[in-house]
């Protein structure tokens, strides 16, 4: 006798009601990005930067929020060598990330992470802000260039890139960061990463036992920006 199997329930719900669609975030990472002497010179300048010029780093929309971010920022730091190198590879960046960088200009800061510093999960896009009556530039590509003493005098500080994720069920209660898969990228000296500003990412906590400024995790964090009339 042939057994009959009731498939009605399976046909009504072929996919789990809490299914999450995960899509890998595109990241372009380049190691040994600058010639070694150039990278060493940038590190020397970063490690000797006047600490009077360092201010607590702000979160998006230019707010201070120590629960969200702990680090120092130097907005006047000069890095023409890095900008020249980025300009030389912008064509490859466009292909990997699927964006046009035409008409963009770089903007960046030197960010300094020491013992206990972090930046919780965030995006680099902001609410088409108008600051002081001037429309803010649109961030097209984020870049982060890492430099530090070797061997690294700190641990941690990985860049955690979360994959984009959406619930397949439109009535899902909402998506938590914990629902997202991710990949960590070590902040290796003389490496750089490029990604879209809309990507969810964070800086994992840093442990720097010495606490010395020169032993920090230095990063030149910036964007290729375009000012849109719209």
KEKEFI-435396 format. One record per residue (C-alpha): residue in three letters; x, y, z. Coordinates in steps of 0.001 Angstrom, whole numbers, plus 524288, in hexadecimal, padded with zeros to 5 digits. Layout:
ALAXYZ ...
% end
This chain:
UNK800008000080000 UNK8058480D497FC09 UNK806688174780717 UNK800C2824A680431 UNK808CF83058808AB UNK801DB83D1B80BB5 UNK809E3847FE80533 UNK80009852DE8074D UNK807928594C8126E UNK81445858FC80ABB UNK80DD485F207FEE1 UNK807FA869ED80724 UNK8153086DBF80CFB UNK8206A8694280438 UNK829B7872F980ACA UNK82B3C8752B81952 UNK823D7880F681E60 UNK830358868D82482 UNK8393D8844E818D2 UNK843A888EC5816DB UNK8499F891E5809A6 UNK8585B8942880AFD UNK8604689AEC80077 UNK86F1489C148017F UNK873F48A9FB802C8 UNK87DBC8ADBF7F84B UNK88AF98B1897FDB5 UNK897298B4C47F5E5 UNK8A34D8B2797FE4A UNK8B1368B5517F9F6 UNK8BD2F8B182801E3 UNK8CA918B803800AE UNK8C3428C33D7FA6C UNK8CE1F8CD6E7FAC3 UNK8DCC38CBB27F8C5 UNK8E2888C819805FB UNK8EA498D4DC807A9 UNK8DDEC8DCC3804D5 UNK8D6068D4FB80EBA UNK8E0C98D6A6818D7 UNK8E0E08E559816B7 UNK8D2228E62E81858 UNK8D32B8DE68824F1 UNK8DDF68E75C829EC UNK8D55A8F34682776 UNK8C99A8ECDD82DD6 UNK8D14B8E8A9839DD UNK8D7038F65683B6E UNK8CA748FDD683901 UNK8C848908B9842C8 UNK8BF049034284CDF UNK8B947910CB84EFF UNK8B33C90F0784177 UNK8AC6C9026184565 UNK89E27902F88494C UNK894418F88784D2B UNK88F278F225840CA UNK880F88F4EE83D6C UNK8768A8EC38837F1 UNK86EB08EED482BC0 UNK867888FBDA82B5A UNK87313901748330B UNK86E758FD3E8408A UNK8767F8F90D84C3F UNK871DB8EBFA8518A UNK87B978E4EA85A37 UNK8729E8D91785B54 UNK873668D77284C9B UNK881698DB82849CE UNK88E088DD1B8515B UNK89A1D8E20184A1E UNK8A1428EE678466B UNK8A0EE8F57C8395E UNK8AA7A8FECA832BA UNK8A361905EF827DC UNK8AF1090DD282350 UNK8B7E4902438205E UNK8BE349028E812E9 UNK8BFB48F64680A9B UNK8C1C88FA2A7FC51 UNK8C92E8ED887F97E UNK8BD5B8E5787FD2B UNK8B4098EDB57F50B UNK8BCDF8EC577E928 UNK8BD088DD937EAC8 UNK8AE388DCE77EC39 UNK8AC8C8E5117DFFE UNK8B5128DB577D8B1 UNK8AC108CFE47DBFE UNK89ED68D69F7DB7F UNK89B638CF7B7CEDF UNK89CE98C2427D568 UNK895248C6EF7E12B UNK889E68CAF37D857 UNK889A68BD797D1F8 UNK889ED8B5F27DEC8 UNK87FD38BE447E5E0 UNK877568C1457DA0E UNK877258D0067DBC6 UNK87BE78DBE07D457 UNK885AE8E4977DB31 UNK8852F8EF117D0A5 UNK884FC8FCA77D66D UNK888AA8F82F7E423 UNK892828FE477ED40 UNK8990D8F7FE7F911 UNK896478FBEA8070E UNK89CE28F51081270 UNK8A1918F56D8207C UNK8AC4F8EE9D82803 UNK8A5A48E5EB8321E UNK8AD068E0FD83DF7 UNK8A88B8D533845D9 UNK8AF728D1F985287 UNK8AC4E8C94785E0F UNK89DBA8C6B085F47 UNK899D28CE8C85340 UNK88F4D8C9D6849D4 UNK884CF8CE0D84032 UNK8781F8C67C840F8 UNK8709C8C1E083500 UNK86CD28CD3282C36 UNK86B938D1EA81E41 UNK872D68DD6281843 UNK866E88E2D38115F UNK85FA08EDD38180C UNK852938F44C81693 UNK855F98FD4580B28 UNK85A13906FB81527 UNK85B179158081372 UNK865CC91AC481C2E UNK866B79295E81E71 UNK85DE392BAE812D7 UNK8668E923E880978 UNK8622E916E7803C4 UNK86B4C90C2B8082B UNK872D5904797FDFB UNK86DB98F6F77FABE UNK8771F8EC227FE86 UNK878D28E3087F2E2 UNK883BE8DA0C7F7CC UNK889868D81480559 UNK898028D52D806BE UNK8A0068D191812B7 UNK8AED68D0FD81221 UNK8B5C08CAB081DB9 UNK8C31C8CD8C82333 UNK8C9D68C9CD82FE2 UNK8D6908C52683599 UNK8DA998B73F83283 UNK8D9218AE11838D8 UNK8CC398B40183CD8 UNK8CCDC8B8DF84AF5 UNK8BE288B6E184C59 UNK8B42D8AC4884A10 UNK8A6528AD2C84511 UNK8A1C68B87483CD0 UNK89CFB8AFF583196 UNK893AA8B5EF827D3 UNK887368ADE3828A8 UNK87F368AE8381C27 UNK871428A9BA81D89 UNK86A7E8A38381205 UNK85E0D8AA3180DB9 UNK852248A2CC81262 UNK843928A3E78107A UNK8384B89BCF815A6 UNK831448943F80AFF UNK824C189594812C9 UNK81F6C8A3678115B UNK818D48A21681E92 UNK8258A89ECA8258B UNK826DB8A6948321F UNK8337D8ACC882D9C UNK841A78A98F82AFC UNK84BD08A9AA835AE UNK85A628AAD5833C4 UNK85B6089D48839DC UNK8540C897F882E02 UNK85F0789C1D824DC UNK86ABA893EC82128 UNK877AA89B1F82073 UNK8860889A9B81D14 UNK891438A0A3824C8 UNK89CB68A77381E2D UNK8A94F8A92A825CB UNK8AEA68B71B82616 UNK8BBA38B3008202B UNK8C5DA8BD9481E7E UNK8C5E88C37D810C7 UNK8B9058BD3E80CD5 UNK8ACE38C43180803 UNK89EA78C06780681 UNK8943C8C67D7FDE0 UNK8859A8C44D7FF5E UNK8788E8CB067FD8C UNK874B28D4BC8083E UNK867A38CDCC809CE UNK86E718C17D80ECB UNK86C748BE7581D35 UNK879C58BD98823CF UNK880BA8BF90830A9 UNK88E308C09F836DF UNK890168B5CE840C1 UNK895928B9CC84E14 UNK8A4208BC5984ED2 UNK8AD3B8B7B685990 UNK8B9E48BF9585A7D UNK8C08C8BC068676F UNK8CADA8C6C0866DD UNK8C0F28D18F86495 UNK8CB6D8D91C85D4C UNK8C67D8E1A58524F UNK8D0D78DCA7848D5 UNK8CC158CEB984B34 UNK8BE5F8D1F784670 UNK8B6BA8CC2B83B48 UNK8B7698D74E8315C UNK8AE0C8D802825FA UNK8ABCE8E20C81B64 UNK89D298E124819F6 UNK896A38E84580ED5 UNK88D458E8D68038E UNK88CA78EC1D7F54A UNK881E58F6607F595 UNK879338FCE57EB9E UNK8710B909017EDC6 UNK8640A906A97E71D UNK85B089119C7E34C UNK84F60908BA7E5D6 
% end
